Amino acid sequence: QEFVREKINLLITFDDGYFSWIDVCAPILKAYGLKGLFFINSGLLSIAHDSEKAEKYLRDRLLISPKVPLSWENAQILVTEGHSIGGHTITHPNLALLDIEAAESEVAEDKIRIETMLNIVIKDFAYPFGRKINWNKQVFDTVTKAGYTFIYTTEAGFAKLDDPRQLSRICIEKNQAV
């Protein structure tokens, strides 16, 4: 049988900010000629060189066991290699539980930090935790007001551009059957 190559639209995304993006993900993407969209928490990258603070952030904010975090220098490598960067807040809160001022600070200040540190303009954002309980109309408005165009959830499904503030993704976690 002859193999027929068809074009498909596929967006490969990563959330939070881990060093494994540099030593595992980026080389695999490069081997296949692919680029990724990496959503980073600026607060984590800012403390990446302090292992004690980073471990506490990973445990308390991301609710995961410690991993080696991504640093700003590592994020710059991703940008240099042609990958895209998106915002994911400073401290990874459930935005739906914050008052308007705190939510605006988490979203807007994160965007400013990322754009300043990496000298880029970002238009993509992923809601922390990404489930329907993690956003509401106030959060929609806050993220849009900060200047984001495309906003991603972790609700399973194919992305539809009828509402770019609720783009679905299929989330694949370690040891999870798809």
Disulfide bonds with the S-S distance in Angstrom:
none
